[in-house]
């Protein structure tokens, strides 16, 4: 689906969400579970320094590498059809 940009080899731990932060580093945060309180603190797992491009989706694959895939947008635009106008007869 996507191509590998950086081989970071991050080992995943259950209960954490892994993502690319604003600076382009691999970070993780604890997932929220029902009835439990979590800290919203982000931990930087690997410093990769990736520069993002518009129109691409960045994710961490099963091997722990950073990948990018071109985003697919919602198909082609439909042509606007001419609205049928109906004339009403005026009552006298």
N, C-alpha and C positions, 0 to 999 in steps of 0.2 A: 504494500500500500504506500508506504512512505520510504524515504531514504535516510540512512543513518548519517548524521552530521558529526556527532562527537561520541566516541566510545568512552563513556565515563564508568561503566561497569558497576553501577550502584546496586547494592544488595538491599532488596526490599524487606521491610518489616511489616508484619500484619497489623492493621489498625491505623496505618498512616496513609495520607494522600500525597503523592509525589507530583511535582509540577515544575515548570520553568518560571522563575520569578522575574521581576522587572529588569534586573541587572543581567539576566541571561544565565543565571546559575541554577543548578538543580536544588530544589528545596523540598521540605516535607513539613506537614502539619498533621496533628492528631485528628482523626475523624471523630465526628460527634456521634455518640451512641445514645439510645433512649435512656433517659433517667440519669445519665452521668454528665458531670461537668468536665469540660476540657479547656486547656489553655490554647489561646489563639496565637501562640508564639511560633514563628517559622524558624526551622533549623536549616542552614545551608549544608547540604550533604556533599556536593561536589562543585568546585568553582570551574565553570566552563566558559563564561563570558561570551555567549552566543548573541549575535546581533539579529534581531527578528526582521523578517521581510513582510510587507503587506500581502494579504491573500494566502498566507500559509498557516497551517496549524502545527503547533509544536507539542510533542508528547514524549513520555518515557516508555520505552517498550519493555518486554518481559526480561530481556537481558540486562536492562538498566542503562541502555544507551539512549541518547537524545536523537529523536527523529523528526523530520518535517514532512508534511503532506500538503499538496495544494488543495485549498478549500473548494468544494463544489457548491455553487450557488443554485438557487431554486429554479432551474430550467430556463426556458426561453420566455420572453415576454409575449403576451397575447396581444393581438391587434384589437384596437377598440372598434367595436361594431357600431354602426350608425343606429341610433335609437329610433325606433319606429314611432312616428307621431300619429296620434289618432285625433281627429277633429271631432269635437262634440257639437251636436246641433243645439243651438240656443232655443230655449222654449219661449214662445211668444205669448 
